[in-house]
Amino acid sequence: MSTLFEPFSIGSIKLRNRFIRSATTTYWADEKGVLRPEAVELYRRLAEGEVGLIVKGHMYVSDGGKVHNGMAGISSEAHIPMLRRLTEAVHGAGGLIVAQLNHGGIQSLVDRAGPSEYVGEGWKARALSQKEIWSIIEAFGDAADRAMEAGFDGVQIHGAHGYLISQFLSRLVNRREDGWGGSLENRMRLLIEVYKEIRNRVGAAPVLLKLNCDDFSPEGFTVEDSARVAREICDRGLDALEISGGGIGRIAELMARARSNDPELSEASFAGHAARIREATRPTPMSIVNGIRSLRCMEAIIKKDLADLISMSRPFIREPDLVKRLREGRQGAATCTSCDLCRSREVFGKMLLRCHLDK
Ligand SMILES: Cc1cc2nc3c(=O)[nH]c(=O)nc-3n(C[C@H](O)[C@H](O)[C@H](O)COP(=O)(O)O)c2cc1C
């Protein structure tokens, strides 16, 4: 038996086990970005289900960075009271929760603006000015302050999945010719500045980063880039790294390149790439997400030292008490089939997040 169900520390906080609920929007905030009470209950159930660390679904740090209807905000004081209710509910059930901070950039609802002009399917995005970039960095810092005020145990920077920070990291999306584009050093500057700003605000509280191992576009952000960025930010004192993948320009067939040849790790979609990032970032605590479902695979990830922590999203939508079930030996794997009905167009933002398989 591995140490999956034993405590593990991330910076100043001690998780009761090595399970992380990866950020998952409940798409259930009102039009002003205030979380609705039903969403709080959903988080309470996760904490009661013994999840070691919950990453709250992404929240916009400034109103211009809102990505979709139902997305929660952390861009103003008005967001704090419900977020405090949320952290109190989680803490009351013995859990820990960090706030995921995000900005949509060219994927934003209101003002599509990112590193440089970009033409998408039926839309066009503009380039941010340097002044705007600095004000977004400050907005990340202000949001981190609010997260602390609301009682979160730390923050996670969303640096994955094709949102603003991931757009700056991508060669494909970031065509700037000033100090924010071109070389990888320049492309990672936004992330580094955001990290520095947040660290200044939160002091010793844990700062985490969700980072793509690859955005799976032909000329975007590669695993080599990812390992360099990860190392740079870990050297600056990041408390934990969560490895994910996928972004703008993604081509599904390219995802195979992130896999591992090790059959014991076949469920974990990014295990191959994660091993390379692990080499560059040890001993910073690392977790990986995507596809992990069986206890066998989770045990292998820990035993082989591919990562220290196991992150999952969809399995916890179906089974908020999954960790408890696994610990008690009631089942050997999550029953989530990755059908993705939980984020289909019919339900996304229209009803509270839940599993729609066989219901
Ligand atoms: C309904 C839904 C909402 C999600 N919301 C977020 C989010 O807010 N932030 C984020 O980083 N990832 C988000 N994700 C992605 C997950 O965190 C995770 O990376 C992905 O689902 C793969 O992990 P899994 O196979 O364990 O589900 C979301 C996924 C789903 C299904």
The ligand as an ORCA input file, in Angstrom:
! r2SCAN-3c Opt
* xyz 0 1
  C     -17.338     20.667    -15.736
  C     -15.862     20.946    -15.764
  C     -15.394     22.184    -15.326
  C     -14.016     22.450    -15.303
  N     -13.585     23.657    -14.817
  C     -12.255     23.891    -14.713
  C     -11.780     25.078    -14.087
  O     -12.539     25.902    -13.590
  N     -10.433     25.243    -14.024
  C      -9.545     24.319    -14.516
  O      -8.331     24.510    -14.403
  N      -9.967     23.186    -15.105
  C     -11.293     22.949    -15.197
  N     -11.715     21.764    -15.722
  C     -10.726     20.760    -16.147
  C     -10.419     19.779    -15.015
  O      -9.865     20.427    -13.865
  C      -9.443     18.658    -15.427
  O      -8.213     19.264    -15.784
  C      -9.991     17.816    -16.584
  O     -11.358     17.536    -16.415
  C      -9.239     16.474    -16.688
  O      -9.252     15.762    -15.467
  P     -10.246     14.498    -15.202
  O      -9.957     13.478    -16.267
  O      -9.892     14.006    -13.827
  O     -11.646     15.028    -15.304
  C     -13.086     21.470    -15.757
  C     -13.579     20.238    -16.195
  C     -14.926     19.960    -16.185
  C     -15.405     18.595    -16.616
*
